[in-house]
Amino acid sequence: MGLTKQYLRYAASAVFGVIGSQKANIAYVTLRGGERGRYVAVAACEHVFVWDVRKGEKVLILKGQKHEVTFLCASPDGVHVAVGYEDGAVRIFSLLSSESSVSFNGHKTAVSAMRYDALGARLVTGSRDTDVIVWDIINESGLYRLRGHKDVITEALFLKDRNLLVTSSKDSFVKWWDLDTQHCFKTMVGHRSEVWGMVLLNQENRLLTGSADSELRAWDIDYLQEEKAVGEPKVKKGKSLLDDDDEEDDEEEVDESLEERILSCKKAGSILREARDRVVSLAADAKARVIACHGNDSVLELFTVLSEEEVQKKMTKKLKKAKKKAAKTQEDVGEEEAEPVVERMLKDEILKLTNIKASAKIRWVDCLSSAGGELKVALLLQNNTIETYSLKTSDRTPAANKTARLTLGGHRTDVRTLAFSSDNLAVLSASGDTVKVWNRSTLQVIRTMACEYALCSLFVPGDRQIILGTKSGKLQIFELASGSLLETVDAHNGSLWSLCLAPDQRGFITGSADKTVKFWEFELIKDQATEQKRLTVKHTRTLQLEEDVLCVKFSPDHRLLAVSLLDSTVKVFYTDSLKFFLSLYGHKLPVLCLDISHDNTLIATGSADRNVKIWGLDFGDCHRSMFAHDDSVMFLQFVPKTHLFFTAGKDKKMKQWDADKFELIQTLEGHHREVWCFTISPNGDHIVSASHDKSLRLWERTREPIILEEEREMAREAEFEESMAKGDDPVVPGETQGEAAPAAKKTVDTVKAAERIMEALELYKEENRKLEEHKYASMTAVNKLPLPKPNPILVAFGNVSPSRYVLDVIKKVRSSELEVSLLVLPFPYVPQLLTLFSSYIQQGLEVELVCRCLFFLLKIHFGHISSNQMLLSVIDELRTNTVSKVREIRDVMGFNSAALQFLQREIESKEDVMFFADATGQLAKKKRKRRKRERAILTIA
């Protein structure tokens, strides 16, 4: 059956106009061994942009999928960056290739905190779902999930030398975790409200926390594990830990004894901030010598942490002063006084460094210490700006110098109007303070001009000037060549909501909240200053109405004029006589946008009541009313020379409709906030949309046709897969829901992986059955029978054996999803898998992977396997084979490790010799130069 009507797909092409999204933090990164402190990584909706702050250029894009980025963390080696997303996923990108090599799925909601350990081998993530998960990056798998907090996790920190973790949350608690036992051994309850951030200082002997008040609380950490011998937990005499009567008391005593054995925390004091509101973010440099802290305002407070030597010097000076004072008072009074004692306070150890005043409210901060005592500070501001500062911490009164400010690539406020030039090459975007003109192909800014709060815009025919309608009711005319404001015309007394160019291109109309529609014509007048002709506009006619005007539109034949009013109706007038023609009523709330088709037969209206209505322009009859969006319809426009139109809504979506068949064709999803407006290029090949997430998005028309039935089927499948992944997580038999739990979660991918393993096992069983039948038939047959044809799948994989195919399928399962895939696997498949594992280990095939699967299956199905008599021989065989093979691999690894260490020592010794040889050569060269100089002096004398 042929296609009756062909629709072409519009696909997302690029995201621009956003410098840094507010949801995720800013982080310093290093690129290809470049200078430290030159590059910063920020979130840009679902992507991550890396900016060169010195040049003000975007140098790298780490492309995401569809969920917004919520947290960034650079690895200690500077080669990778971990990115957390709104849906709880974590992806690790390489800064060398900008590809994502590892991805983890464990959280149900947005990732709110992330930290690497000192080696970069483990990653801890905290989320809005209150869970903390520790991931093994080398093995690409989750280690464990830690439960205990009751609100959003705000920070998580590894301790360098100890296998401990400290986490803070909005539930006002700071928890200490022993990662050997996955147990919370201490909860700090000294905060009255949410803990928003924390840093470790003084070689991890002090913890500084920021809360919802103006205090930064300091806690002294005393590690006791080295001092006290590790003994058994205290137990009451005559009682066992397993006694039921006093079980709770015993548990408390065990916790107390464990806490006593590991560390103790006591409050050391607090530092007062100048700001009175909550701590928004708290950061420290890598050596924890400088602390940066800010609230909801534009002031960043910097504190310096003195070293022990500096503190001792300070205390000695204090003591000298105290002694002098005591000696003076003794002389005056004539009585002997005791030796003065100077108490060491927190303010003697942590000093206020300086304040940095940013140009707008600060959202996130990151610090970096450079050589020579220079501190670099990067700020992500709330108005889509990045600022960097540098200061010398060694100065007596350090002053911060602004080194960079990235503003060119985006607007400070939301873009409220867009327009395409007639040649499809330039795009105009205007916001509350600036108007920018972009090159569509390169997405670079051509012109930036200051303006008033713009609500509507258009290119003047010829594309040399632009006209803006502002919130104050003025018309602003700009010239693009010089980037200057030519003229400001006081057009209306209320907000100027709509502009529409006349079809004859000689003028335009404006609609305003002052209840008037005004007609304007273009004119050229002589500029008195330059004595050259310039563009201006002349007011010709006014149409007075009874309600505020929200939108105006000419019909393409210039015969009719449609006006949307605040009373939820659309009035249609004749253009020449301004006589009333039609009233389109039916919307329950005001019509915010409308457009007329190219052949003057249809008018489409979008309203705040979430509906789109299609009307005939001949009689004003409503052809169809469609529920278009889940929130107000903000913008509507026909694709040129078609009866297809697009709508944009506050529900973050854009949709394409067919006005003849009244069908939804496709939905463009990508924006993360309300879509305010869009513009379609005159040839219909490109769309640019603007949103509250500060981003502009370019969509391109592809050659790929859309078949509506397939689209609906795909939407149903996606919905089913989403509901399948949202089901309850599988439960491991015999495991209670305690503090520690498995890290990974059930997703669509894990379910599909389990299905693939089941299909592979079914294929293996089928092939074995064929071989058995062939073997039996061969025994009874007189002539030799040909072998049965192998399965086409096995042939496609290079004529592999069925058992090898099963192993290949397991190998293709992502390391981070392997455990959950095996967990959802039904038990009837397990005996067959165990038999296959035994053969793999005997042959030495993927022993590490097979052992990992084997131990996990034995753990979760222990009861079933141990009670099954048929599996006893298989388990016994596995026991002997596994032990011997693992021992072999361990020996090989030990040998290789020793060989590598030997080679390392050899290379180091050679390098030392070369180094000294080079040094002696340099010394000889210097001696020769000195002799030459001396000879020259002697000859002159």
Secondary structure as GFF3:
##gff-version 3
##sequence-region A 1 941
A	DSSP	beta_strand	7	16	.	.	.	ID=ss1
A	DSSP	beta_strand	27	29	.	.	.	ID=ss2
A	DSSP	beta_strand	39	44	.	.	.	ID=ss3
A	DSSP	beta_strand	47	52	.	.	.	ID=ss4
A	DSSP	beta_strand	57	62	.	.	.	ID=ss5
A	DSSP	beta_strand	69	74	.	.	.	ID=ss6
A	DSSP	beta_strand	80	85	.	.	.	ID=ss7
A	DSSP	beta_strand	89	94	.	.	.	ID=ss8
A	DSSP	beta_strand	100	105	.	.	.	ID=ss9
A	DSSP	beta_strand	111	116	.	.	.	ID=ss10
A	DSSP	beta_strand	122	127	.	.	.	ID=ss11
A	DSSP	beta_strand	132	136	.	.	.	ID=ss12
A	DSSP	beta_strand	141	146	.	.	.	ID=ss13
A	DSSP	beta_strand	153	158	.	.	.	ID=ss14
A	DSSP	beta_strand	164	169	.	.	.	ID=ss15
A	DSSP	beta_strand	174	178	.	.	.	ID=ss16
A	DSSP	beta_strand	183	188	.	.	.	ID=ss17
A	DSSP	beta_strand	197	201	.	.	.	ID=ss18
A	DSSP	beta_strand	206	210	.	.	.	ID=ss19
A	DSSP	beta_strand	215	223	.	.	.	ID=ss20
A	DSSP	alpha_helix	247	262	.	.	.	ID=ss21
A	DSSP	beta_strand	263	272	.	.	.	ID=ss22
A	DSSP	beta_strand	281	284	.	.	.	ID=ss23
A	DSSP	beta_strand	290	294	.	.	.	ID=ss24
A	DSSP	beta_strand	299	305	.	.	.	ID=ss25
A	DSSP	alpha_helix	308	333	.	.	.	ID=ss26
A	DSSP	three_ten_helix	346	348	.	.	.	ID=ss27
A	DSSP	beta_strand	350	357	.	.	.	ID=ss28
A	DSSP	beta_strand	362	369	.	.	.	ID=ss29
A	DSSP	three_ten_helix	371	373	.	.	.	ID=ss30
A	DSSP	beta_strand	374	381	.	.	.	ID=ss31
A	DSSP	beta_strand	385	392	.	.	.	ID=ss32
A	DSSP	beta_strand	401	406	.	.	.	ID=ss33
A	DSSP	beta_strand	417	420	.	.	.	ID=ss34
A	DSSP	beta_strand	426	430	.	.	.	ID=ss35
A	DSSP	beta_strand	434	439	.	.	.	ID=ss36
A	DSSP	beta_strand	445	450	.	.	.	ID=ss37
A	DSSP	beta_strand	454	459	.	.	.	ID=ss38
A	DSSP	beta_strand	465	470	.	.	.	ID=ss39
A	DSSP	beta_strand	474	479	.	.	.	ID=ss40
A	DSSP	beta_strand	484	490	.	.	.	ID=ss41
A	DSSP	beta_strand	496	501	.	.	.	ID=ss42
A	DSSP	beta_strand	507	512	.	.	.	ID=ss43
A	DSSP	beta_strand	516	526	.	.	.	ID=ss44
A	DSSP	beta_strand	533	544	.	.	.	ID=ss45
A	DSSP	beta_strand	549	554	.	.	.	ID=ss46
A	DSSP	beta_strand	560	565	.	.	.	ID=ss47
A	DSSP	beta_strand	570	574	.	.	.	ID=ss48
A	DSSP	beta_strand	580	584	.	.	.	ID=ss49
A	DSSP	beta_strand	591	596	.	.	.	ID=ss50
A	DSSP	beta_strand	602	607	.	.	.	ID=ss51
A	DSSP	beta_strand	611	616	.	.	.	ID=ss52
A	DSSP	beta_strand	622	627	.	.	.	ID=ss53
A	DSSP	beta_strand	633	638	.	.	.	ID=ss54
A	DSSP	beta_strand	644	649	.	.	.	ID=ss55
A	DSSP	beta_strand	653	658	.	.	.	ID=ss56
A	DSSP	beta_strand	663	669	.	.	.	ID=ss57
A	DSSP	beta_strand	675	680	.	.	.	ID=ss58
A	DSSP	beta_strand	686	691	.	.	.	ID=ss59
A	DSSP	beta_strand	696	706	.	.	.	ID=ss60
A	DSSP	alpha_helix	708	725	.	.	.	ID=ss61
A	DSSP	beta_strand	740	741	.	.	.	ID=ss62
A	DSSP	alpha_helix	748	780	.	.	.	ID=ss63
A	DSSP	alpha_helix	792	796	.	.	.	ID=ss64
A	DSSP	alpha_helix	802	812	.	.	.	ID=ss65
A	DSSP	three_ten_helix	815	817	.	.	.	ID=ss66
A	DSSP	alpha_helix	818	823	.	.	.	ID=ss67
A	DSSP	three_ten_helix	827	829	.	.	.	ID=ss68
A	DSSP	alpha_helix	830	843	.	.	.	ID=ss69
A	DSSP	alpha_helix	847	860	.	.	.	ID=ss70
A	DSSP	alpha_helix	862	866	.	.	.	ID=ss71
A	DSSP	three_ten_helix	869	871	.	.	.	ID=ss72
A	DSSP	alpha_helix	872	940	.	.	.	ID=ss73
###
